[in-house]
Amino acid sequence: MAIITPFKGLRPEKELAEKVATLPYDVVSVAEARRFASNPYNFYHVTRAEIDLPENIDVHSSVVYEKAAQNLEKMIADGTLIQDSTPCYYIYRLVMNGRSQTGLVCGSSLNDYFDGTIKKHEFTRPEKELDRINHIKATRAQTGVVFLAYNDEATVEQIIADWKSNHAPAYDFTAEDSVQHTLWVVDDAATVDAITAGYANNVPCTYIADGHHRAASAAKVCMEMREEDAHSDNTAPYNYFITCIFPASQLHIMDYNRVVKDLDGMNIAEFLEYLDQDFTVSEIGPEPYKPQCPHDFGMYLDGTWYRLEALPDSFTDTPIDVLDVSILQENILSKLLNINDPRTDKRVDFVGGIRGLHELQQRVDSGEAAAAFALYPVSIQQLFAIADSGEVMPPKSTWFEPKVRDGLVVYRF
């Protein structure tokens, strides 16, 4: 069963919450983060501390992590961030385009991560893990929240709903991207105990939706600290990592699309002819085509949108092979374009659905890409099924929106 813990969160002073909160460090570029450098409260000063250093700085150098630690200490010293005096849970609601999702910010047990109670569906890259390991060790804090999901559980959700109904939020603001962020602090000991018991008794497992590298990094820091602490009884703060846990029914996965740099020496007529082996190809015209169901793809090529319908015998019905990202990879990227490892091949790039289909069209029209592919989103139950089977999803399969903001609650140890 899922083991969670309350903690003494490090949080912004109320009037500064909107100025502090940022998107997760790994969904913005250095250039995008630097746009906020003039705001002294912005949490990119901690999560992307290179914005305070020369532009040619190696973002993985020790000076960047040292700067992050200095900036975090400064935010504490000047009262921008204040630590709660008692262990709390934090209820976090996000509203985007009229759709609401409410999660619980808590410490999740790293023992659950190690034994598979927290289920994973992605491989991680060592260099990305090392980056966050160094960041955690320098700041002595987990500054990025790991996004978990679970199958809906009425007992837990009722406790959360009751608290929301009967207490004023600590923060309530709408960010520059029109997403509303509301956070309640659960500081009543009896309610805290009830939430802890609700998870321990009723939630058999959770699933990492977003943040595999953050979770893996926290786990490796935990193992290092256990080795250094001979008297550890697994209750020390480093045995937990900061998560926000959402019920599956409230989550929305967007498409995660692809663009390719070239057609591997084929001309357009040849490429379209080869596509007929595995797809029914229909010309749509200049307006973007958004896939309407699984195994339905949009393709933009030479100023024209096409609809691609995967033929029934072009894939097998296994949890991985049935995914549209797998069908695209096997029947187009690998088979026709010789892009066999999308994790490392520079000829393919990934575009989150939040950017829209016009972003795909622009990439091709500008000459940056030769073709773009729009996919139907993976479902949350497909993600759960793959994690339950112990399999790993293809890279860049899911894009969750809205994003939990960094800086609203920090887990320090």
LOLUMDREN-959806 format. One line per 5 residues: number of its first residue (from 1); their letters; for each residue x, y, z of N, C-alpha, C. Coordinates in steps of 0.1 Angstrom, whole numbers, plus 5000, padded with zeros to 4 digits. Each point is the difference from the previous one (the first is absolute). Layout:
N
NUM) A) X/Y/Z/X/Y/Z/X/Y/Z; ... $
//
This chain:
413
1) MAIIT) 5008/4988/5000/4992/5012/5000/5009/5013/5000; 4994/5011/4996/5008/5012/4998/5003/5007/5014; 5012/5002/5002/5005/5007/5013/5003/5014/4996; 4993/5009/5007/5003/5015/4998/5003/5006/5014; 5005/5012/4999/5003/5007/5013/4998/5015/4998 $
6) PFKGL) 4995/5007/5011/5000/5014/4999/5014/5006/5003; 5002/5012/4997/5013/5006/5002/4998/5015/5002; 5011/5006/5006/5000/5014/5002/5004/5008/4987; 4991/5003/4992/5003/5006/4987/5006/5013/5001; 5009/5003/4991/5006/5013/4998/4992/5007/4989 $
11) RPEKE) 4993/5011/5004/4990/5006/4990/5001/5015/4999; 4995/5006/4989/5001/5014/4999/4991/5008/5010; 5005/5011/5003/4991/5010/5008/4988/5002/4990; 4988/5001/5006/4988/5000/4992/4999/5009/4988; 5004/5013/5003/4999/5010/4989/5011/4997/4989 $
16) LAEKV) 5009/4992/5002/5011/4997/4990/4998/4987/4992; 4990/4992/5004/4998/4987/4994/5000/5000/4985; 4993/5010/4994/4999/5000/4985/5013/5004/4994; 5008/5009/5007/5013/5004/4995/5010/4989/5001; 4999/4991/5010/5009/4990/5002/4998/4988/4990 $
21) ATLPY) 4988/4996/4999/4996/4987/4993/5005/5000/4985; 5006/4989/4996/5005/4998/4987/4995/4987/4994; 5001/4998/4987/4998/4987/4994/5012/4991/5004; 4999/4987/4999/5011/4991/5003/5012/5003/4992; 5012/4999/5006/5013/5004/4995/5002/4993/4986 $
26) DVVSV) 4995/4988/4998/5003/4993/4988/4991/5001/4988; 4990/5010/5001/4992/5003/4989/5002/5013/4994; 5011/5007/5005/5004/5013/4994/5015/5000/4997; 5003/5007/4990/5014/5001/4996/5007/5011/5009; 5013/5000/4999/5007/5010/5007/4996/5014/4996 $
31) AEARR) 4998/5002/4987/4996/5013/4994/4987/5004/5005; 4990/4990/5001/4987/5003/5005/5001/5004/5015; 5008/4993/5008/5001/5003/5014/5007/5013/5002; 5009/5004/4992/5007/5013/5002/4991/5012/4998; 4989/4998/4994/4990/5011/4998/4995/5005/5014 $
36) FASNP) 5001/4991/5010/4994/5003/5013/5011/5004/5010; 5013/5001/4995/5011/5003/5010/4998/5013/5007; 4994/5010/4994/4998/5013/5007/4990/4999/5012; 4993/4990/5001/4990/4998/5011/5008/4993/5011; 5003/5007/5011/5009/4994/5011/4993/4988/5007 $
41) YNFYH) 4987/5000/4999/4992/4989/5007/4999/4987/4992; 5002/5001/4987/4997/4989/4992/5008/4988/5003; 4994/4988/5000/5006/4988/5005/5010/4994/4990; 5001/5005/4988/5010/4996/4991/5014/5004/5005; 5001/5010/5009/5012/5003/5007/5006/4988/5008 $
46) VTRAE) 4991/4991/5003/5004/4988/5007/5001/4988/4991; 4989/4998/4992/5000/4988/4992/5008/5001/4987; 5002/5012/4995/5008/5003/4988/5010/5011/5003; 5009/4998/5010/5008/5010/5006/5010/5006/4989; 5002/4993/4989/5008/5005/4989/4996/5013/4995 $
51) IDLPE) 4987/5004/5003/4995/5013/4995/5007/5012/5007; 5007/4997/5011/5007/5010/5007/5015/5000/4997; 5004/4992/4990/5014/4998/4997/5002/5004/4985; 5012/5001/4996/5003/5004/4986/4994/4990/4990; 4996/5005/4989/4992/4991/4990/5008/4988/4995 $
56) NIDVH) 5013/5001/5001/5008/4989/4995/5004/4989/5011; 4993/5002/5011/5003/4991/5011/4995/4985/4997; 5008/4991/5004/4996/4986/4999/4989/4997/5011; 4988/4997/4995/4988/5000/5009/5001/4988/5010; 5010/4991/4998/5002/4989/5009/5013/5002/5009 $
61) SSVVY) 5005/5012/5000/5012/5002/5008/4997/5002/5014; 5009/4998/5009/4998/5001/5014/4996/5014/5004; 5004/5011/4993/4997/5013/5004/4985/5003/4998; 4993/4993/4991/4986/5001/4998/4992/4995/5012; 5005/4988/5005/4993/4994/5012/5003/5008/5012 $
66) EKAAQ) 5012/5006/5001/5003/5008/5012/4992/5013/5000; 4998/5005/4988/4991/5012/4998/4986/4997/5004; 4995/4988/4996/4986/4996/5004/4999/5000/5015; 5010/4994/5007/4999/5000/5015/5001/5013/5006; 5008/5009/4994/5001/5014/5005/4987/5007/4999 $
71) NLEKM) 4993/4998/4988/4988/5007/4997/4989/4995/5009; 5000/4987/5003/4989/4995/5009/5002/5005/5014; 5012/5001/5005/5003/5005/5013/4996/5015/5000; 5002/5007/4990/4997/5014/5000/4985/5002/5000; 4992/4992/4993/4986/5000/5001/4994/4997/5014 $
76) IADGT) 5007/4992/5007/4996/4997/5013/5004/5011/5010; 5012/5006/4998/5005/5010/5009/4991/5013/4998; 4996/5003/4988/4992/5013/4998/4985/4998/5002; 4996/4988/5004/4986/4998/5003/4991/4997/4988; 5006/4998/4988/4992/4996/4988/4994/4986/5003 $
81) LIQDS) 5008/4991/5005/4996/4987/5003/5000/4998/5016; 4989/4994/5005/4999/4998/5014/4996/4985/5002; 5006/4994/5010/4997/4986/5003/4989/4999/5010; 4991/4990/4997/4989/4997/5009/5005/4995/5013; 4994/5003/5011/5005/4995/5013/4996/4986/5004 $
86) TPCYY) 4990/4995/4994/4995/4986/5002/4999/4992/4987; 5001/4987/5000/4999/4992/4988/4986/5002/4994; 4999/5003/4988/4987/5002/4993/4999/4992/4987; 4988/4998/4995/4997/4997/4987/4995/5012/4992; 5001/5000/4987/4996/5012/4992/4991/4995/4989 $
91) IYRLV) 4988/5006/4999/4991/4996/4990/5002/5011/4988; 5002/4995/4988/5004/5008/4989/4990/4998/4989; 4992/5011/4996/4991/4999/4989/5005/5008/4989; 4999/4995/4988/5003/5007/4988/4988/5000/4991; 4997/5012/4994/4989/5001/4991/5005/5006/4986 $
96) MNGRS) 4997/4992/4990/5005/5004/4986/4988/4999/4990; 4997/5010/4994/4989/5000/4990/4987/4994/5006; 4998/5004/5012/4987/4995/5007/5001/4986/5006; 5011/4993/4998/5001/4986/5005/5009/5001/5013; 4995/4993/5010/5007/5001/5013/5006/4986/5004 $
101) QTGLV) 5012/5001/5006/5005/4988/5006/5006/5003/5014; 4998/4992/5010/5005/5002/5013/5008/4989/5005; 5012/5003/5005/5010/4990/5005/5004/5003/5014; 5008/4991/5006/5005/5002/5013/5015/5000/4999; 5006/5011/5005/5015/5001/5001/5004/4994/5013 $
106) CGSSL) 5009/4991/4999/5004/4992/5012/5014/4995/4998; 5006/4993/5010/5012/4992/4998/4996/4986/4998; 5005/4994/4989/4997/4986/4996/5012/4992/5004; 4998/4988/5005/5011/4992/5005/5009/4995/4988; 5013/5001/5002/5009/4995/4990/5001/4985/5001 $
111) NDYFD) 4996/4994/5012/4999/4985/5000/4989/4996/4991; 4989/5007/4998/4990/4997/4990/5006/5001/4986; 5009/5009/4998/5006/5001/4987/5009/4988/4997; 5007/4996/5011/5010/4989/4998/4992/4987/4998; 4989/4998/5007/4993/4987/4999/4989/4999/4990 $
116) GTIKK) 4998/5011/4992/4990/4999/4989/4986/5004/5004; 4998/5005/5012/4987/5005/5004/4997/5013/4992; 5011/5007/4998/4999/5012/4991/5005/4994/4986; 4991/5000/4990/5003/4994/4988/5005/5009/4989; 5010/4996/4992/5006/5008/4990/4997/4995/4986 $
121) HEFTR) 5001/5009/4990/4998/4996/4987/5010/5006/4990; 5011/5006/5005/5010/5006/4991/5014/4996/5005; 5009/4999/4990/5014/4999/5004/5005/5014/5003; 5011/5001/5007/5006/5013/5003/5014/5001/4995; 5004/5012/4997/5014/5002/4995/5009/5004/5011 $
126) PEKEL) 5012/4994/5001/5009/5002/5011/5004/5015/5001; 5002/5007/4989/5005/5014/5001/4989/5009/5006; 4987/4997/4997/4989/5007/5006/4998/4997/5014; 5002/4988/5004/5000/4996/5014/5011/5008/5008; 5012/4999/4994/5011/5006/5007/4998/5015/5002 $
131) DRINH) 4994/5007/4991/4997/5014/5001/4992/5003/5013; 4989/4992/5002/4991/5002/5011/5006/4995/5013; 5008/4989/4999/5008/4996/5012/5008/5011/5005; 5008/5006/4992/5009/5011/5004/4992/5012/5005; 4988/5002/4994/4992/5011/5005/4994/4997/5014 $
136) IKATR) 4996/4988/5002/4994/4996/5013/5011/5001/5011; 5012/4995/4997/5011/5000/5010/5005/5014/5003; 5000/5008/4990/5005/5014/5002/4990/5008/5009; 4987/4999/4997/4989/5008/5006/4995/4993/5013; 5003/4987/5002/4994/4993/5010/4985/5001/5000 $
141) AQTGV) 4994/4999/4988/4986/5002/4998/4996/4993/4987; 4987/4996/5000/4994/4996/4987/4991/5011/4996; 5004/5006/4989/4993/5012/4995/4990/4997/4989; 5000/4988/4994/4991/4997/4989/4991/4989/5005; 4987/5002/4998/4990/4991/5004/4998/4989/4990 $
146) VFLAY) 4999/4987/5005/4998/4989/4991/4985/4998/4999; 4994/4998/4988/4986/4999/4998/4996/4985/5000; 4992/4996/5010/4996/4986/5001/4985/5000/4997; 4995/4988/4996/4986/4998/4998/4996/4987/5007; 4987/4998/5002/4995/4988/5006/4985/4998/4996 $
151) NDEAT) 4996/4988/5000/4986/4997/4997/4991/5006/5011; 4990/5007/4996/4991/5008/5010/4997/4992/5012; 5000/5007/5011/4997/4993/5013/4992/5010/5008; 4987/4996/5003/4990/5009/5005/5004/5005/5014; 5005/4991/5009/5003/5004/5013/5010/5012/5001 $
156) VEQII) 5011/4999/4992/5010/5011/5000/4994/5013/4994; 4993/4998/4989/4995/5012/4993/4989/5007/5008; 4992/4993/5008/4990/5007/5009/5007/5008/5010; 5011/4995/5006/5007/5008/5010/5005/5013/4994; 5006/4999/4988/5005/5011/4993/4989/5010/4997 $
161) ADWKS) 4989/4995/4994/4989/5009/4997/4994/5007/5012; 4999/4993/5011/4995/5007/5012/5009/5011/5005; 5013/4998/4999/5009/5010/5005/4999/5012/4990; 4999/4998/4988/4999/5011/4990/4987/5008/5003; 4990/4993/5003/4987/5007/5002/4999/5008/5013 $
166) NHAPA) 5009/4997/5010/4998/5006/5013/5012/5008/5004; 5010/5002/4991/5012/5008/5003/5003/5009/4988; 5005/5012/5004/5005/5009/4990/5013/4996/4994; 5003/5002/4988/5013/4996/4994/5011/5010/5005; 5012/4994/5000/5012/5009/5003/5004/5008/4988 $
171) YDFTA) 4998/4994/4988/5003/5008/4987/4989/4997/4990; 4997/5010/4992/4990/4999/4990/5004/5010/4989; 5006/4996/4989/5004/5010/4990/4999/4993/4986; 4999/5009/4990/5000/4995/4986/5013/5004/4994; 5008/4991/4995/5013/5003/4994/4998/5006/4986 $
176) EDSVQ) 5012/5003/4994/5000/5007/4988/4995/4992/4988; 5000/4986/5002/4994/4991/4990/4985/4997/5002; 4994/5008/5009/4986/4999/5003/4996/4987/5008; 5010/4993/5005/4997/4989/5009/4998/5005/5015; 4989/4997/5006/4998/5004/5014/5006/4990/5010 $
181) HTLWV) 5007/5005/5009/5007/4992/5010/4994/5003/5014; 4995/4990/5007/4995/5002/5014/5006/4990/5009; 5005/5004/5012/5006/4991/5009/4995/5002/5014; 4995/4989/5006/4996/5000/5014/5010/4993/5008; 5002/5005/5013/5010/4993/5009/4992/4992/5010 $
186) VDDAA) 5002/4987/5001/4993/4992/5009/5009/4998/5012; 4997/5008/5011/5009/5000/5012/4993/4995/5012; 4988/4994/4999/4993/4994/5011/5005/4985/5002; 5005/4997/5012/5007/4987/5002/4990/4988/4997; 4988/5001/5004/4990/4989/4998/4998/4998/4985 $
191) TVDAI) 4999/5011/4993/4997/4999/4985/5013/4994/4993; 5011/5005/5005/5013/4995/4994/5001/4985/5002; 4996/4995/5012/5001/4986/5003/4990/4992/4992; 4988/5006/4998/4990/4993/4992/5004/4999/4985; 5007/5010/4995/5005/4999/4986/5011/4989/4999 $
196) TAGYA) 5009/5000/5010/5011/4990/5000/4994/4986/5000; 4990/4998/5009/4993/4987/5001/4992/4997/4987; 4994/5010/4994/4992/4997/4988/5009/4995/4989; 5012/5005/4998/5009/4994/4990/5005/4987/5004; 5004/4998/5013/5006/4987/5004/4990/4989/5000 $
201) NNVPC) 4987/5003/5001/4990/4990/5001/4992/4998/4986; 5000/5010/4992/4992/4999/4988/5006/5002/4986; 5013/5004/5000/5007/5003/4987/5011/4990/4999; 4998/4989/4992/5010/4990/4999/5013/5004/4993; 4999/5010/4991/5012/5004/4993/4997/5013/4993 $
206) TYIAD) 5011/5007/4996/4999/5012/4993/5009/4999/4987; 4998/5009/4991/5007/4999/4987/5007/5014/4997; 5013/4999/4996/5006/5013/4996/4994/5004/4987; 4994/5011/5000/4994/5006/4987/5011/5009/4994; 5007/5008/5008/5010/5009/4994/5010/5002/5011 $
211) GHHRA) 5013/4999/4997/5011/5003/5010/5008/4988/5003; 5002/4991/4990/5008/4988/5003/5014/5003/5004; 5006/5010/4994/5014/5004/5003/5001/5006/5014; 4990/5008/5004/5000/5006/5013/4999/4989/5011; 4991/4990/4997/4998/4989/5009/5013/4991/5001 $
216) ASAAK) 5006/4997/4989/5012/4992/5000/5012/5007/5007; 5000/5013/4998/5011/5008/5007/4998/5000/5015; 4988/5002/5004/4997/4999/5015/5003/4987/5006; 4998/4989/4992/5002/4987/5004/5015/4997/5002; 5008/5005/4991/5015/4998/5001/5006/5008/5011 $
221) VCMEM) 4995/5012/5002/5005/5008/5012/4996/4993/5013; 4988/4994/5000/4996/4993/5012/5010/4988/5003; 5003/4993/4989/5009/4988/5002/5014/5005/5005; 5005/5011/4995/5013/5005/5004/4999/5004/5015; 4989/5007/5004/4999/5004/5014/4998/4989/5009 $
226) REEDA) 4993/4989/4996/4999/4989/5009/5013/4993/5002; 5009/5000/4990/5013/4994/5002/5008/5009/5010; 4998/5013/4999/5008/5009/5009/4994/5000/5014; 4988/4996/5002/4993/5001/5013/4998/4985/5005; 5009/4995/5007/4999/4986/5005/4988/4998/5009 $
231) HSDNT) 4995/5011/5006/4989/4998/5009/4986/5003/4994; 5000/5001/4987/4987/5003/4993/4990/4989/5003; 4987/5005/5003/4989/4990/5002/4989/5002/4990; 5004/5006/4989/4991/5003/4988/4989/5010/5003; 5002/5007/5011/4990/5011/5003/5006/5014/4998 $
236) APYNY) 5013/5000/4997/5006/5013/4998/4994/5007/4988; 5000/5013/4999/4993/5007/4989/5005/4996/4986; 5013/4996/4999/5005/4997/4986/4994/4987/4995; 4992/4992/5008/4994/4988/4996/4986/5003/4993; 4997/5012/4998/4988/5004/4993/5003/5010/4989 $
241) FITCI) 4991/5002/4990/5002/5010/4990/4987/5007/4997; 5001/5013/4996/4988/5008/4999/4992/4996/4987; 4987/4997/5002/4991/4996/4990/4987/5008/5001; 4993/5000/4988/4986/5005/5000/4992/4988/4994; 4991/4995/5007/4992/4988/4996/4986/5003/4996 $
246) FPASQ) 4997/4997/4987/4987/5003/4995/4992/4988/4997; 4986/5000/5002/4992/4989/4995/4999/4999/4985; 5001/4988/4994/5001/4998/4986/4989/5007/4992; 4988/5000/5005/4988/5005/4993/5001/5015/4997; 5008/5007/5008/5001/5015/4998/5012/5004/4990 $
251) LHIMD) 5007/4990/4996/5012/5004/4992/4998/5000/4985; 5008/5008/4993/4998/5002/4986/5014/4998/4994; 5001/4991/4991/5013/4998/4992/4998/5006/4986; 5009/5008/4997/5000/5006/4986/5009/4992/4991; 4998/5002/4987/5008/4994/4990/5015/5004/5001 $
256) YNRVV) 5009/4991/4996/5014/5004/5000/5005/4996/4986; 5002/5010/4992/5002/4999/4986/5014/5000/4995; 5003/4996/4988/5013/4999/4994/5002/5008/4988; 5012/5005/4998/5005/5006/4987/5013/4993/4996; 5002/4998/4987/5012/4994/4995/5007/5009/4991 $
261) KDLDG) 5013/5000/5001/5009/5010/4992/5000/4997/4985; 4999/4987/4996/5001/4997/4986/4993/4987/4997; 4999/4996/4988/4993/4988/4996/5010/4989/4996; 5012/5000/5005/5010/4990/4998/5002/4997/4985; 5001/5011/4992/5004/4999/4986/4988/4998/4991 $
266) MNIAE) 4988/4997/5005/4988/4998/4991/4995/5014/4996; 4993/5000/4988/4992/5012/4997/4986/4998/5005; 4992/5010/4999/4987/4999/5007/4991/4989/4993; 5000/4999/4987/4992/4990/4994/5004/4986/5005; 5013/4997/5001/5005/4987/5005/4995/4998/5014 $
271) FLEYL) 5002/5010/5008/4996/4998/5014/4985/4997/5001; 4991/5007/4993/4986/4998/5001/4997/4986/4995; 5007/4995/4990/4998/4987/4994/5003/4989/5011; 5011/5002/5007/5004/4990/5010/4990/5000/5012; 4995/5012/5003/4990/5000/5011/4988/4991/4997 $
276) DQDFT) 4996/4998/4988/4989/4992/4996/5001/4985/5005; 5012/4996/5003/5002/4986/5005/4993/4998/5013; 5000/5010/5009/4995/4999/5014/4988/5009/5003; 4997/5010/4991/4990/5010/5004/4991/5002/4988; 4987/5004/5003/4992/5006/4990/5003/5015/5000 $
281) VSEIG) 5004/5005/4989/5005/5014/4999/4989/5009/4993; 4996/5010/5007/4990/5009/4994/5005/5015/5000; 4999/5006/4989/5005/5014/5000/4989/5009/5005; 5003/5009/5010/4990/5008/5007/5000/5015/4994; 5012/5006/4999/5001/5013/4995/5009/5009/5009 $
286) PEPYK) 4999/5013/4999/5009/5009/5008/4997/5001/5014; 4987/4997/5004/4997/5001/5014/5004/4989/5009; 5005/5002/5012/5005/4989/5009/4990/4989/5002; 5004/4988/5000/4992/4988/5003/5003/4995/5014; 4990/5000/5009/5002/4995/5013/4995/4986/5001 $
291) PQCPH) 5008/4990/5004/4995/4986/5001/4988/4999/5009; 4990/4992/4996/4987/4999/5007/4999/4987/5008; 5009/4990/4999/4999/4988/5007/5013/4993/5000; 5002/4989/5008/5013/4993/4999/5002/4994/4986; 5013/5000/4996/5005/4995/4987/4996/5009/4988 $
296) DFGMY) 4997/5012/5004/4997/5011/4990/5010/5011/5002; 5007/5003/4989/5011/5009/5000/4998/5012/4991; 5006/5012/5004/5001/5011/4990/5014/5001/4996; 5002/5003/4987/5014/5002/4995/5000/5013/4992; 5010/5008/5002/5002/5013/4992/5012/4998/4992 $
301) LDGTW) 4999/5002/4987/5011/4998/4991/4999/5009/4988; 5010/5008/4997/5000/5008/4988/4987/5009/4998; 4996/5006/5011/4989/5009/5000/4986/4994/5000; 4999/4987/5002/4988/4993/5000/4998/4990/5012; 4988/5000/5006/4997/4991/5011/4994/4987/4994 $
306) YRLEA) 5004/4989/5006/4995/4987/4996/4994/4993/5013; 4990/4991/4997/4996/4991/5011/5005/4986/4997; 5007/4994/5010/5005/4987/4999/4992/4991/5010; 4994/4989/4994/4993/4990/5008/5008/4987/5000; 5005/4996/5012/5008/4988/5000/4991/4988/4996 $
311) LPDSF) 5005/4992/4991/4993/4988/4996/5000/4989/5012; 4990/4993/5001/4998/4991/5012/5012/4990/5001; 5006/4995/4989/5010/4991/5001/5014/5006/5001; 5001/5013/5002/5013/5007/5001/5006/5001/5014; 4993/4994/5010/5005/5000/5014/4994/4989/5007 $
316) TDTPI) 5006/4996/5011/4995/4989/5009/4993/5006/5012; 4991/4992/5006/4992/5005/5011/5006/4998/5014; 5012/5004/5002/5006/5000/5013/5000/5014/5006; 5001/5001/5013/4999/5013/5007/5009/5011/4994; 5012/4996/4995/5010/5009/4995/4997/5003/4985 $
321) DVLDV) 4999/4988/4992/4999/5001/4986/4987/5008/4995; 4990/4999/5008/4987/5006/4996/5000/5015/5002; 5010/5006/5007/5001/5014/5001/5003/5007/4987; 4994/5011/4998/5002/5007/4987/5015/5005/4999; 5006/5003/5011/5014/5004/4999/5009/4988/4995 $
326) SILQE) 4996/4988/5004/5007/4988/4996/4997/4997/4985; 4988/5002/4996/4996/4998/4986/5008/5010/4991; 5000/5012/5004/5008/5010/4992/5015/4997/5000; 5005/4996/5011/5014/4997/5001/5004/4988/4991; 4992/4989/5001/5003/4988/4993/4998/5001/4985 $
331) NILSK) 4989/5006/4996/4995/4999/4986/5004/5012/4992; 5005/5011/5007/5005/5012/4992/5014/5003/5004; 5002/5004/5013/5013/5005/5003/5011/4990/4998; 4998/4988/5005/5010/4990/4999/5000/4993/4986; 4988/4996/4996/4999/4992/4987/5004/5008/4988 $
336) LLNIN) 4995/5013/4999/5002/5008/4988/5011/5010/5001; 5002/5005/5012/5009/5012/5002/5013/4996/5007; 5002/4987/5004/5012/4996/5006/5003/5007/5013; 4990/5005/5007/5001/5006/5013/4997/4989/5010; 5010/4993/5005/4998/4988/5008/5000/5002/5015 $
341) DPRTD) 5007/5011/5005/5000/5003/5014/4996/5014/5002; 4987/5003/5002/4996/5014/5001/5005/5007/5012; 5006/4993/5009/5006/5007/5012/5013/5007/4996; 5007/4995/4990/5013/5005/4997/5001/5006/4986; 4991/4996/4991/5001/5005/4986/4996/5014/4999 $
346) KRVDF) 5009/5009/4995/4997/5014/4999/4991/5004/4988; 4996/4990/4992/4991/5002/4989/4986/5001/5004; 4997/4997/5012/4986/5000/5005/4999/5010/5012; 4989/5007/5001/4998/5009/5011/4986/4998/5005; 4997/5004/5012/4987/4997/5006/4994/5014/5004 $
351) VGGIR) 4987/5001/4997/4992/5012/5003/4988/4997/5008; 5000/5006/5012/4989/4998/5009/4987/5006/4994; 4989/4993/5003/4987/5004/4995/4995/5013/5004; 5006/5005/5011/4996/5014/5005/5004/5010/4989; 5009/4997/4992/5004/5010/4990/4991/5001/4988 $
356) GLHEL) 4992/4990/4998/4990/5000/4989/5005/4995/4987; 4991/4997/4991/5004/4995/4987/5006/5010/4991; 4997/5013/5002/5007/5010/4992/5015/5001/5003; 5004/4996/5012/5015/4999/5002/5006/4989/4991; 4993/4989/4998/5005/4990/4991/5002/5005/4986 $
361) QQRVD) 4989/5007/4996/5000/5006/4986/5011/5010/4998; 5002/5008/5011/5010/5011/4999/5014/4993/4999; 5003/4989/5007/5013/4994/4999/5003/4995/4986; 4990/4995/4993/5002/4995/4986/5001/5012/4991; 4991/5010/5001/5000/5011/4991/5013/5008/5000 $
366) SGEAA) 5006/5000/5012/5012/5008/5002/5012/4993/4994; 4999/4987/4997/5011/4992/4995/5007/4993/5011; 4996/5002/5013/5007/4993/5011/4997/4985/5000; 4989/4996/4995/4996/4986/4999/4995/4997/4986; 5000/4987/4996/4995/4996/4987/4985/4996/5001 $
371) AAFAL) 4997/4994/5012/4987/4995/5002/4996/5000/5015; 4987/5001/5003/4996/5000/5014/4988/4990/5001; 4999/4994/5012/4990/4990/5002/4993/5003/5013; 4986/5001/4999/4992/5003/5012/4994/4987/5004; 5000/4997/5013/4996/4987/5006/4987/5002/5009 $
376) YPVSI) 4993/4989/5001/4989/5000/5010/5006/4997/5013; 4995/5007/5011/5007/4998/5013/4998/4986/5006; 5010/4996/5007/5000/4988/5009/4990/5002/5011; 4993/4990/5004/4990/5001/5011/5007/4997/5013; 4995/5005/5011/5006/4997/5013/4999/4986/5004 $
381) QQLFA) 4990/4993/4995/4999/4985/5003/5010/4992/4992; 5003/5005/4988/5011/4994/4992/5013/5001/5008; 5003/5012/5005/5012/5002/5008/5000/4991/5012; 4989/4999/5007/4999/4991/5012/5003/4985/4996; 4994/4996/4989/5001/4986/4995/5015/4997/4997 $
386) IADSG) 5007/5009/4994/5014/4998/4997/5008/4999/5012; 4998/5010/5009/5007/5000/5013/4997/4987/5008; 4988/4995/5000/4996/4988/5007/5007/4988/4995; 5003/5000/4987/5006/4989/4993/5015/5000/5002; 5005/5011/5005/5015/5001/5001/5007/5004/4988 $
391) EVMPP) 4992/5004/4990/5006/5004/4987/5003/5015/5001; 5007/5005/4989/5004/5014/5000/4994/5006/4987; 4994/5012/5001/4994/5007/4989/5011/5005/4991; 4997/5002/4987/5009/5007/4991/5003/5014/5005; 5011/5006/4997/5003/5013/5005/4990/5010/4995 $
396) KSTWF) 4998/5011/5008/4991/5011/4997/4987/4995/4995; 4993/4992/5008/4987/4995/4997/4989/5008/5006; 5002/5007/5011/4989/5007/5007/5004/5014/5003; 4991/5009/4999/5001/5014/5003/4989/5004/5009; 5002/5002/5013/4989/5004/5009/4999/5015/5001 $
401) EPKVR) 4988/5004/5000/4997/5014/5003/4987/5001/5009; 5000/5010/5009/5010/5010/5003/5012/4994/5008; 5010/5008/5000/5012/4996/5008/5000/5006/5014; 5004/4991/5010/5002/5004/5013/5011/5010/5001; 4998/5011/5007/5010/5011/5001/5011/4997/5010 $
406) DGLVV) 5012/5002/4997/5011/5000/5010/5000/5012/5008; 5005/4999/5013/5001/5011/5009/4989/5003/5009; 4988/4993/4998/4989/5003/5009/5002/4991/5013; 5006/4989/4999/5004/4992/5012/5013/4993/4997; 5010/5002/5009/5013/4994/4998/5002/4991/5012 $
411) YRF) 5006/4988/4997/5003/4990/5010/5015/5001/5004; 5002/5005/5012/5014/5002/5004/5004/4990/5011; 5012/4995/4999/5005/4990/5011/5014/5003/5003 $
//
